Amino acid sequence: MISALTLVASLLVAGQPVPAAAGGPIVPGAEHAVVAELADLTTAGTTLSGHTDPADYAGLHASGTVNPTGVPGVQIDGYFPDTSTTNTNHGWNHDSQFVIRLPDDWNGGLVVTGTPGNREQYANDYTISDWVLAKGYAFAATDKGNTGLDFHLDGRRPGDAIAEWNDRVTQLTVAAKKVLRQHYGKAPRRTLMAGISNGGYLVRWQLENRGHLYDGGLDWEGTLWRLKGDNLLTFLPPALKAYPDPAGVRAAGFEPGSEFLWPFHRQYYWELTQQLYQRELDPSYTGAPEDYDYHARKPYGAMAKIALTGRITKPLITIHGTLDTLLPISRSSDVYAGMVGPHRPFRYHRVEGGNHLDSLVDVYPDRLRPLLPVFRDAFAELEDWVSP
């Protein structure tokens, strides 16, 4: 009879999934986890081996992006207990899926992420995972506990679905640190968090509320959720109502010079985004999206579950493009910078010509600047900032 350890070893060499209980690292609290040793943990390898899903990160980077490759190590895929089933990756039909990657040549660090939009756990693979793995970091990402356009159906009360995002990031961070201790024999000496859009919001929330888990964070155009004041439910409805009137759309917060981007965002993003988050935070509203009045509706109970305060407790770098035409900089990161104030550990980079979607650089190469290179520079800046 072949021993369990021999079986695990042979499967790992073959790059086949191994149940964590059969000898791989145990992910504390996970309901299900499988382990595979891979010749390349970056998307160049995981796309071929089936350990990522390119659909998760489609549209998040410019076509000319060059990524590092050839990072061998161990990948753990699994999920935590959950009652919702919107994430179909691996045929699991189970939310709270995660991925943890453990490079052979480990630098002692861990990078934790949550996904942008309502995407699944591989959404940051191309923009964040490839880069940090090549630098020697372990990487962990969560789908945030609910995915897709009907994410608002998760939870019992308004705001519960988004509030779960923060809980799932905390859950994964705690579990990933324990996995690293098992795998490498010691805890990470540095834990950083990074994220894009909704993922950037998660960075802010964690550093405000769970700062003891991290050494610092990098927020790429994070969504601003605020109890009283600017949030996307305050600036998208007036933009929808005013469009295509230039003065009206600018009055809603969209930058002069971004007009060439308005038709695309009006068609694909403004109304959809407004409706998705209004359904989550104020589901009893039945009027037209452009008529929604956050200050009159006052969905403060739901917003209080997810609202930011600016009271970060660890170093945070925010980057945001001046031509962001989904979350206009004047109504989002400029506001958050003011909430943080001058006396907390915060650095803010306003990127001239940056848009919310790097993929639009392919359409307007002479008018837009990709944010991914800025993110990589800011990551190096954060490393230097938090180094002992």
N, C-alpha and C positions, 0 to 999 in steps of 0.2 A: 504494500500500500504506500503510495506517495505521501510524504509528509506535507502538512499545511504550509510550512515555510518553503519547502522545495517548490510547491505549486505556485505560491506567491511569487517567488523569484523567477520562475519560468514565464509567468504571465507578464511580469514587469519588463523583462528583457524583450518580450514580444510586443510591448506597448499595449497590452490588453488591459481592460479595466479589472480591478480587483476590489472586492468588497473590503471596506476599511477594517471590518472586524476580523478579516482573514490574516491580518498581519501588517497592513499599512497604518499610517497615522490615524488616530481616532479624532474626529471632529466633535468636541463636546456639545451635546444638545441636538446633534443632527439626527433626523429620523432615518436618513439614507445617505450613504456616501460611497463612492467608488474611486479607486486610486489607479493611476497609470504613470509609468515612467516613460518619458518622451525624449526623443533626440532633439527636439526643438519646441520650446514652450511658446515661441512667438507665433504670430498668425501665419507666417510662411510655412510653419510646420503643422500647426493645429488645424489649419484649413484642410490640409491633406489627410490628417489623421482623424478628423471628425471631432476634435476637442474644442471647437469654437463654432459659431454660426455667423457667417459674414452678413446675413440679413440684419443681425442685431446692430452692427455698426455702419451699415450702409448710409451714405449721405453725410457723415460726420467729418470727413477730411477731404482735402483737395486731392485731385488725381495724381499730382506730382509729388506727393509725400513719399519720402524715402525712410524706411524703418530698418532698424537693426534686426538681424536674424541669428539663428544658431545658438540658442540658449538651452542646453539640456537640463532636465530636472524632472520633478514629479508634479502631476496635476491631480487635484482632488475635486470631483464634481459631486454635488449632493443637494439636499434640501433639509430645512428645519421643519418641524411640525407646523402645519397651517391648514386652514379649512377652505381656502380659495384655490382655484384650479386654472387660472388664466395662462400660466406659463406652460407651453407645450414642448419645450426643449427636451430631447432624449425620449420623447413619448411619455414622460412622467405625468404630465397634466397636473402639476403641483406647483404652487407658488412658494416663495421664500427659497428659491434655488440660489446656489452660490457656486463660485469657483475659487479655489486656492491654488496658487502656483508657487513651487518651491525650487528655485534654481540650484543646481549643484554648487556653483561658485557664488555663495551667499555673502553679501556684504554686511550682514547683521541688521538690516533694516526691513521694514514692512510698509507697504503702501496699501491703503484700504480705499475702496471706491463704492459709490452707489451710482446707478445709471441715470443718464439724461432722459428727459421725456418720460415715457412709460415703457421703456425698452427692457429687454431681458438682460441677464447677467453678463453676456459677452459684449455689451455695447461699448465698453471702454477698452476692448482688446487692442484695437489698432492705434488709438490715440494715446493711451496711457500705459497699458500693460507691456506692450513690446518695448517701449522706451525704458521703463523702470526695471524690467527684468534684465535687460542688457547692462544696466548699471549694477546689477547684483541684488536688487531688492526682491523679497518675496512679495506676492501680489494677491489681494483678496477682493472679490466683488460680489455684490448681492443684487438681485432683481428688485429689491425693496419691499417684497411681500405681495405685490399685485402689479399686473402689467396690462398693456393694451388700452383701447379706447373706453372700455367699460370698467376701468379700475375703480371708479367711484361706487360701484355696486358692492365692493368689499367693505366690511365694517358695519356696525349697527347704527351709528349716528353720523351726522355730517362732520367731516373732518377726520374721521377714524382712519380712512384709507391712507391719507398723507401722513398722519401721525405714526402709522405703522412703519413708514419708510425709515423714520429715525430710530425706532426700536430695532429694526432689522439690521441697520448699520452697527449699532451698539452690540447687538448679539453676535454679529460676524466678527467684529474687532476683537471681542473677548475670546471667542473660540479660536480665531486665527493665531492669536498670541500663544495659546496653549498648544496648538498644532506645531508651531515653530519650535517651542521648547521640546516637544517630543522628537521632532525630526532632526533638529540640529544640536540638541542637548543643552540649549540655553535660550533664554528669552530674547526677543529683539531689543537691541540697544537704542533703536530709533523707530518710532511709528509715525508715519505721515498720512494725511488724508488728502485726496484730490478728487475733483469732480467737475462736470460740465453741466450748466443750466440747472435742472432740478438736482443734479449731482453736486453742483456748486452750493445750492441751498443746503444740502445735507452737510457739507463741510462746515458752513457757518453754524448750523444748529449744533453739530457735535462739539465744536470749539466753544460755543456758548454754554452748553449744558453737560458735556461729558469730556471736558478738557483734560481730565486726569488720564485719559486713555491715549492721548496723542502728544507728540512733540511740536506739531505744527500742521498747517494745512494750506492748500492751494485751491482757490475758488475761481473757476473759469466761468464768468458771466452768470453767476448764481441767480436763481429766481428769488425775488424779494416778496416774502409773505410778512405782512405787517398788520397789526390789529387796527390801528387808526392812522391812516396815511396812505402813501403810495403802495399799490400792489397791482398785479395785472388785471384785477377786476375793477380797478379805477381808471386805467388808461386805455384798455382795449375797447370798451363800449363807446367812448366818445370818438375814438379813431374810426370805428366802424360807422358811426352815425355821420361823421364829417366826410368820409371818403367819397369822391376823389378831391374834395376841396383842399388845396394845399395849406391854406391858413388854418383850417380846422384840424387837420391831421398834425400839423406842427404844434398847435396849441395843446394837443393830447400828449405831447412829449417827444415826438419823432423828429430827429435832427434835420435841419436844413442840409441839403445835399444827399439825403437818403431817398429822395423821391423816385429814383429809377428802380428802387427795390419794393416800392409799395404795392404795385399790382400783384406780384408773386405772393407777397405775404398776406395781402387781402384775400387772395383766392385760396391759399392753402393753410394759413396759420391763424390769422386774427380771430375769425369767428369760431373755428374749431377749438382753439385754445380757450377762448372765453367760455364756451359752452361746457367743455370738459370740467373746468375747475369751478364754474358756477354750480354744476350738478353735484359736485363733491361737497362744496361748502354751503350752498344755499339751494337745496333741491326743490323746495316748494315754489320757487320762482318759475312762472310759466310764460313770461312775456318774451319779447324779441331780444336777442343778444345785445343789439345796439341801444336798447332802452334800459339796460340794467344799471341801477344806481346803488353802488355798494354802500355809500354813506346813508342813504335812505333805508336800505334793506337791513343794514347792521347785523350781518351774520357773525357776530362777535364770539358767540360760544364756540362755533366751529373753528374760527380763525385763531382763537386763543390756544387751541391745541397744537398749533404749528408755527405760531408767530415768532419772528426773530426780534431780538432786543438790541443787538450790537455789542452785548457784554461778553466779548470773547475773552478767554483766559489763556490762550496760547497763540504764538505767532501765526498770523494769517496774511497771505498775499492774495489779492483779488486782481484779475485781469478782465477787461471788458472793452469791446470794440465800440468806437464812437458812431459807427453806422449800423449798430444792432437794430434791426427793424422788427424784432419780436419783443424783446425786452429793452426798450430804449434806455440808453445809459443815464439820461437825466432823471428818469423816474425809477431807476433801480439801483445800480451800483453807486452812482453819485449819492443817492439817498442813504444807502447802507454805510458808505464811508462817513457820512455825517453822524449816523447813529453810533458808530464805533468811537468816533472822536479822536482827538490827538494824544490821548494818554494811555491807550491800549496798544498792544503789539500788532500793528497793522501797517501794511504797505499796499498801495493802490496804483495800478498801471492802466491808464486810459490809452487804448491802442487806436491811433488814428487809422481810419479806413477798415477797421475790423468789423465783421458782421457776425450774427449769431451762428451762421452755418458756413464752415470753411469750404463746403462743396460749391458754394456760389462763387468762389474765387475762379473756378473753371469757366464760369459764364462771363464774369467781369474781371479778367486778370489785370486790367489796367486801372481798375477803380477800387478794388478790394484787397485787403492784406490778410493773409491767413494768420490765425491765432495760434495754431499748433507750435510754430517755432518760438513764439513769445512764451507759450506755456513751458516749453522745454528750458528756455533761459530762466524763467521764473522758478522752475523747480530747482535748478542749480543754485539760484539765489536763496531759496528756502533752505536748502541743504547747508549752505554756508552760515545762514542766520542761526539755525538751531544746533550747529556743531558745538560741542563743549569747548 
